[in-house]
Amino acid sequence: MPLTKLQFKPGINREITSYSNEGGWRDCDKVRFRFGYPEKIGGWEKYSQNTYEGSARALHNWLALNGSNYLGVGTHLKYYIEEGQQFYDITPIRATTSAGDATFSANELFSCSNIAGAPFVYGETITGGTSGATGVVKSDINGVGVLVALSGRSGTFSTSETITGGTSGATATLDSISFSTTLTVMETSHGAEQFDFVTFSGTTSLGGTVTAAVLDQEYQIQKIISTNVFEVTLAAAPDASDTGTGGSSSVAEYQINVGLDTTVNGTGWGVGTWGRGTWSSAAPGGLSTINELRLWTHDNIGEDLLMCPRDSSIYYWDKTGGLTSRAKELSAATTGLASGTKTSVPQIAKQILVSDRDRHTIAFGCDNVGANSSDTQGDGVQDSLLIRFSSQEDPVDWWPTATNTAGDLRLGAGSTFMQALETKREILIWTDTALTSMRFIGDPFTFGLQQISSGITIISPYSAAASGDFVFWMGLDTFYIYAGQTQQLPCSVKDKVFLDFNFAQKSKVVSAVNSEFTEITWFYPSAASDDNDRYVTYNYGEKVWTYGSIARTSWVDRGTRDYPIGAGASYLYNHEYGYDDDGSAMSSYIESAAMDIADGDRFAYIRKLVPDLTFDGSVALSSPQAEFTLKARNNPGADFDSTSSGISVRTQTTPVEEYTEQLDMRVRGRSFALRVESSALGSKWKLGSPRIDIRPDGRR
């Protein structure tokens, strides 16, 4: 019997049943389509072995006038500029103390027994009955009988003596004393939150192992004790000699408060930042019911950088200060600005953008102008639908006058701003229910708004992306395309995506343009994950959909860099680099829907498969291979109960690529499916039109 050629429709289709999708592809991972045929996607490799702190939610690439190739990296903990595979921390400083305002205390751990009376209470003074030494309690006795006594120790406690709480009256026998790696820092109204970063300088030794060199560095705050006290962790425990306070010249430099890495829904304990509301109470209304991630937006003003954490201040980094200089709040920046005269600079915004065509700095979802023209900042009251723009070429002049082009507009549809995206012709603005076009129209209004569509949704502040003349975005349960008008984008894998989706973490969805392959990808969290672990890709050149599993939190297309860059856990990766997973073999596969003979009423027997594929592009010296599996079943609802596999291996590359000529297989059933997969190191594969030897057969 002659061989039967297998021809499949391009793209993955999960919107109809497998039986109805005969002649199509049903499932895949790490596969794309080119010219209608599937192939393995490109691999990735760490761009640098250096790491960054936090989850990178935004990347921005630009060139300085001297050719320096910068990459802005905004994480939930910090903001970096990467150059030459090095990360430079330019996180803005929130506050700097006066000399001596911050003091330190080493922590002693008291192990106690015979505890009697009321529990020891935080802040009370304990006294040793034999030694007469005193110390201040910084936590209650816990379940294993450990009392932590911190600052203000006077004298030396001795073991076996009885200690007494001055306020509670509680008593206990002191069994043993040790020292904790926890260091307590006292500073009145420090304003810090858990996991903030603080840098100490100008300190003196505490007297023992905690020297000035140990103290004078950056620390991450591990615990907030009160509005005046917090704790950091030392690399090694202090000793009994560490009784000092750090001296009168110590200075604490606090970076801006860190943001959330996971969206918190609801009210009560664990919602919002430390100190918002009273102990054990529900979080205040409005902003508290959903606490958003730390999401950065950033853009260039010349070769300098503007950046804005969502729902926070706008910051400015001056390139002339170098990579060791930190960004400053825009309203406080003193160099590198057009006029230097600051008027009504927004104190809070959801996104900033610099219009390429007319050079206006635009703030979305921001506060209004100040009370008068002499105010350097806005009024601080956020309006989530307000848009303000600075005077042309001047990012600090925001007070509208007859001689400048500053002004404001207000969106008329929706309840909150979501995302703005600049395209060739306009700035597109999404609220939660509408899409609006913002265009430069010149004097006297500068910009004008026109609503494009309503009744749409957008799932996250990073879900829209532009490529060529098209704009794509992910909605709450569908996909959209804009090319002069808005349309829903037909998606053949919609149920696969949205029925396995963690909507509590939808703000983490990020779009990714891979222009080389005409692809738009969305990385998103599956139902079982709190962070992005899946992707769905639309190839707008081929007009097909694929999906798979890759964990990326942000992305930037190739442009001034040689490869697209994706952010993973603490590392940046060059994508479309080789065909492996950072040096390890990358598994990829594609599987067809079930096919049958005639109307599926006959049994078929397959005894041979002739592969049609190429390994062209595989890494030299590798042994590229792909496994073909045929799976057969008797009825649409049954499992595939008859399977047979064979491996096609490249045997020669010159003068003509050669590989396994045929695979002997034995499967029987009314319908069958084909699966092609590869997990060989360095392998790239492209599938063509394989042939099978299939013939009618009996049940046995």
C-alpha positions, -999 to 999 in steps of 0.1 A, spaced: 0 0 0 14 35 -8 25 58 20 0 84 34 13 119 37 4 137 69 -5 173 64 -16 194 94 -32 228 97 -8 253 113 -14 265 149 -28 249 180 -66 246 184 -81 238 218 -115 254 212 -130 223 197 -128 187 206 -98 166 196 -120 145 173 -134 175 155 -99 189 151 -88 162 127 -58 173 107 -49 199 133 -25 203 162 -38 199 197 -9 204 222 26 218 223 54 234 244 82 256 232 72 253 196 65 280 169 52 279 134 71 292 103 57 289 68 29 267 82 52 241 98 62 236 135 97 240 148 114 243 181 118 279 195 151 294 202 168 288 236 182 312 262 213 318 282 221 340 312 231 374 299 253 378 330 261 358 360 255 388 382 221 389 399 197 416 410 175 419 441 137 412 437 115 403 408 121 424 377 87 437 365 100 462 339 129 465 314 138 496 294 167 498 269 183 530 255 215 545 242 233 575 257 249 601 235 284 586 240 271 552 229 266 536 263 241 509 261 219 510 292 191 487 304 168 499 332 157 471 355 128 479 379 122 452 406 98 452 435 128 460 458 151 482 438 159 500 405 190 492 386 208 503 354 227 475 337 257 482 315 284 458 305 268 429 324 270 449 357 240 461 377 243 495 392 218 503 420 203 538 414 173 533 438 162 567 451 169 577 487 137 584 507 154 599 538 188 605 554 191 610 592 211 636 610 244 624 626 237 603 657 199 598 652 203 561 645 216 540 673 223 503 676 220 475 701 233 439 700 207 413 709 211 388 738 190 356 738 180 345 773 168 309 777 146 307 808 128 282 830 105 284 860 86 312 844 60 326 868 35 354 869 23 374 840 43 372 807 72 395 803 61 424 781 78 443 753 97 474 764 99 467 801 131 466 821 142 433 836 166 431 865 188 402 877 182 393 913 218 383 920 239 404 895 217 435 896 222 439 858 193 454 838 181 452 802 151 460 781 128 433 768 122 435 730 99 405 727 78 382 749 88 348 760 79 324 732 69 288 732 103 275 738 111 298 767 135 323 751 135 359 762 152 384 739 167 413 759 181 441 739 191 477 743 201 495 775 219 466 792 237 476 823 260 451 841 264 414 833 236 389 840 246 355 854 231 321 847 209 305 874 198 338 888 162 350 889 152 378 866 122 400 873 101 422 849 98 457 863 63 463 847 48 428 845 63 415 877 70 382 859 99 361 871 121 334 855 153 315 861 180 325 836 194 292 823 217 304 795 228 335 775 237 337 739 239 363 712 217 367 681 227 378 647 198 402 649 208 438 654 183 463 667 183 498 653 166 527 670 156 558 650 126 580 658 98 579 632 120 560 608 92 555 582 107 522 571 88 490 561 98 454 563 124 445 536 133 481 530 170 488 524 191 511 546 228 521 545 247 531 576 278 552 576 300 571 601 295 546 629 318 534 656 324 499 669 299 485 694 330 473 713 334 437 701 329 418 668 304 445 655 330 469 642 324 501 622 333 481 591 305 457 599 280 484 605 289 507 576 272 489 547 238 483 532 212 462 551 178 449 544 153 454 572 140 421 584 115 432 610 97 463 621 94 464 659 77 498 661 77 532 644 110 539 662 127 504 662 136 478 635 159 449 631 186 439 606 206 407 604 244 406 608 266 381 591 280 369 624 267 371 660 280 398 684 297 390 716 294 402 752 318 431 744 292 446 720 275 471 743 279 503 724 253 523 704 272 531 672 285 566 682 273 602 677 282 604 640 262 575 626 240 582 597 212 561 582 202 565 545 169 549 537 160 539 502 124 543 490 100 518 505 99 485 487 68 473 470 48 441 469 59 410 449 25 394 452 -9 410 450 -27 408 483 -65 407 481 -89 414 510 -87 432 543 -72 427 577 -39 413 588 -12 411 561 -28 437 538 -9 468 531 22 483 546 32 483 583 13 507 605 -16 514 581 -46 513 604 -48 499 640 -36 465 652 -58 436 639 -82 460 621 -94 457 585 -74 478 562 -89 512 553 -113 514 524 -103 523 489 -67 515 481 -65 489 508 -88 461 495 -63 452 467 -27 460 472 -9 462 439 25 450 429 55 473 426 53 480 389 77 505 373 73 526 342 103 545 327 112 566 297 140 588 285 143 625 285 173 629 262 199 605 276 186 608 311 159 586 327 125 592 342 110 564 363 78 560 383 67 532 406 30 528 401 10 550 424 41 567 437 64 596 429 83 604 397 121 601 398 149 614 376 184 600 369 209 623 354 234 605 332 261 631 339 263 619 375 274 585 364 262 550 373 272 554 409 247 583 414 212 576 426 179 588 410 162 616 428 126 627 431 119 648 401 106 677 422 140 677 441 164 671 412 188 700 406 209 691 375 203 681 340 169 697 337 157 722 311 148 752 332 154 741 367 122 760 377 99 734 393 62 741 392 35 716 403 55 685 396 32 655 402 37 639 436 20 606 425 12 589 392 4 555 378 26 559 347 50 583 331 58 586 294 78 610 272 62 617 239 88 611 212 72 634 186 67 666 207 89 659 238 63 664 265 66 645 298 31 629 305 18 616 338 -12 594 339 -35 588 369 -18 616 388 -25 644 413 -36 679 402 -15 711 401 -6 729 433 -26 757 449 -6 783 431 22 787 405 49 789 432 42 754 444 70 730 433 47 700 437 11 690 428 -16 688 455 -9 652 463 -45 640 458 -45 612 432 -71 612 404 -69 579 386 -83 594 354 -63 626 353 -36 631 327 -11 660 331 17 670 308 47 692 313 58 721 291 76 709 260 112 698 266 109 707 303 100 678 326 97 700 357 75 728 345 39 716 350 19 748 358 0 759 327 7 794 315 2 815 283 38 810 275 43 773 280 25 741 267 18 724 301 -18 713 307 -41 685 317 -69 663 304 -93 639 321 -104 606 307 -142 603 304 -147 565 304 -138 539 330 -130 541 367 -92 539 367 -63 543 343 -45 510 333 -19 516 306 -6 541 280 13 530 250 30 552 223 26 541 187 37 557 154 6 580 152 -8 584 187 -7 575 223 -32 548 232 -47 550 267 -65 521 284 -89 524 313 -106 494 328 -134 497 303 -124 518 274 -96 527 249 -88 563 241 -65 580 216 -43 609 226 -28 630 198 -7 661 197 -28 689 182 -7 720 190 -18 754 203 -38 762 223 -48 728 237 -15 709 230 -32 674 232 -67 661 224 -85 629 234 -108 608 213 -125 576 226 -119 547 203 -139 519 219 -158 510 251 -168 478 267 -133 464 264 -111 450 292 -74 449 298 -59 425 323 -28 443 335 -8 475 332 18 457 310 -5 436 288 -6 458 257 22 458 231 27 474 197 45 458 168 45 473 133 11 488 126 -7 466 152 -14 469 189 -23 437 208 -35 432 244 -49 406 267 -82 413 283 -99 396 312 -112 367 291 -101 374 255 -75 391 233 -78 423 213 -62 439 183 -61 476 173 -52 486 138 -73 518 133 -102 501 149 -106 477 179 -116 441 174 -115 409 194 -87 387 183 -99 352 175 -80 328 197 -79 291 192 -64 285 227 -85 308 248 -100 282 271 -66 266 276 -53 300 289 -82 314 309 -94 282 324 -60 277 340 -52 312 352 -45 328 386 -67 359 384 -56 370 418 -22 377 403 -34 390 369 -13 422 374 18 402 367 8 395 331 34 410 308 34 413 270 66 405 250 73 415 214 96 392 194 97 411 161 121 387 144 94 360 144 63 384 142 53 371 177 34 387 206 38 366 238 20 370 271 36 355 302 10 348 329 5 328 361 -13 295 359 -39 286 385 -13 267 405 13 294 405 16 328 422 40 341 395 43 338 357 50 303 347 32 300 314 31 318 281 7 321 251 19 334 218 2 349 188 22 349 156 6 378 136 25 369 105 13 333 104 -19 341 123 -16 311 146 -15 305 184 9 284 205 15 281 242 39 265 267 58 269 300 84 295 305 88 317 337 95 353 328 85 384 347 94 411 320 108 414 285 124 438 260 127 431 223 160 432 206 169 466 193 202 481 205 209 446 219 216 415 198 189 394 214 156 398 231 161 399 269 138 382 294 139 385 332 138 354 353 145 347 389 173 371 397 189 368 362 185 383 328 185 359 298 194 364 262 166 347 242 167 332 207 203 322 217 210 286 208 184 259 215 190 250 251 177 261 285 208 280 298 232 252 290 207 224 299 187 204 273 154 221 265 124 199 260 99 207 233 70 189 217 39 191 195 10 167 193 -17 164 168 -54 158 173 -68 124 166 -71 113 129 -90 83 116 -97 63 85 -130 71 66 -155 81 93 -137 64 121 -158 32 118 -128 10 107 -98 -2 125 -64 8 110 -30 -7 114 2 15 111 35 -3 107 59 23 95 66 60 97 89 79 74 102 111 92 104 144 74 123 169 94 156 188 95 180 195 123 196 223 104 209 249 129 216 225 157 247 231 177 279 216 163 291 184 178 257 177 192 236 146 184 203 161 174 173 138 175 136 138 177 112 112 190 81 103 169 53 86 188 21 72 173 -9 68 197 -40 49 187 -74 45 204 -108 29 195 -132 56 206 -131 94 210 -135 93 247 -111 65 254 -74 67 263 -47 61 237 -41 24 245 -18 15 217 15 34 213 47 30 195 77 53 194 109 57 174 138 81 174 150 99 143 187 108 146 208 129 122 235 107 108 253 131 84 253 168 75 273 169 43 269 168 14 232 163 22 217 162 57 208 126 64 188 111 93 169 79 102 152 68 70 122 51 85 108 40 119 92 7 124 60 10 145 31 -11 154 -2 5 164 -39 -4 159 -70 15 164 -99 35 149 -80 68 153 -44 78 159 -24 109 169 12 119 161 36 134 187 70 148 180 93 157 208 130 164 215 151 169 247 185 164 232 212 189 241 218 215 213 190 201 191 169 223 168 142 205 147 118 215 120 90 192 110 78 188 75 52 162 62 60 128 75 45 97 58 30 66 74 22 31 61 -14 28 72 -39 2 61 -74 -11 71 -72 -38 97 -93 -61 119 -97 -58 157 -70 -84 162 
